[in-house]
Amino acid sequence: MTKKIRTSDLLDFNMGECLKTEGDIAAYLTLVIEDGDASELAHALGIAARARGMSQIAEQSGLTREALYKALRPNAHPRFDTINRVCAALGVRLVVQAVNS
């Protein structure tokens, strides 16, 4: 007989704990971008920024912590400039590829 597992017994999953390197962040953001949901990209950038430390990302991007929390919350629609600055602070960049290559 199989043992039943209650969801309340499962550990909480924190994606931020998996984002240890720039490569990890780049792979995560690439998957999110491929899904095509712009607001999910903002949320994913927020997860990556919190994993690195929001104060550090704020300092390196030239944005305030408050502005980052607001721009990178779920369902936010940050400006491209904000996304680009956060990516640079995270040590990654957005790249465009041809769809049929």
N, C-alpha and C positions, 0 to 999 in steps of 0.2 A: 504494500500500500504506500502511495506517495504521501509525503508530508505536505500539508497545506501551509503556505506562507502568507501571512497577512501583510498588506502593504505598509501598515503602521510599524512593522518590524524591520522593514528595509532601511538601510542607511540612506541619508540624503546625498544626492549626487551634486557635486560642485564642479562644473566644467573648468572654472578658473584654476583649480588644483592641477589640471592636466596641461595647462599652458605654461610650460617651463622655459621654452626657447622661442626665438623668433620663428623658427621652422614650424613649431607647434601652432603658434598664432597664425601664421600664414596659411597652414593647412585648414585650420578651423574657419578662418574668414573666407577662404576659397569655397568651402562647402556651403557656407551660409549664402554667399553671393550667387552660387549656382542654383540655389532654391528660388532666387528672384524676388524675395520679399525685402524691400528697402528698409522697413522698420525693424526687421530682424537683424539687419546689418548693424544698425545703431545699437541694438541690445547686445549683440556679439562683441562689438567694440567696447562697450561698457564692461562686459565680463573680462575681456582681455586687459583693459585699463585697471580694473580693480585687482586683477591678479598681479600686475606689476606695481601697483600702488598709485592711487589716484593723484596724490600730491606730486609724485615724480612725473607722471604723464602731464599734469597741469603745467608744471614748471617747464618741461621740455617742449610742450606744444604752444606755450604762450597764452594759454587759456586759464581761467579761474576754475577751481574745483567745482564751484557751484554751477558754472556754465557747462562743465563736462557732465556732471550728474544729470542736468536738465536735458542736454543734447543726446546723451547716450542711454536714456531710459527706454524701456520697452514702448513700442508704438510711436517713438519720436521720429522726426524727419529732419535730421541735421543738414546744414548746408554742406556742399561738397568740400569747401575750404576747411571746415571743421573735421570732416572725415579724413581728409588728406593730412592735416596736422597731427591728428591722433595716430594715424598709421605711421607717420614718420617718427613720432615719439616712441611707438612700439617697436620700431626697427623693421617695419614691413612697408611694402608699397603695393598699390593697385596696379595690375597689368591687364592690358586688353589683348585678347586673342581672337583670331578669326573663328567663326563658328564651324565652318566646314573645312578645317585644315587637317 
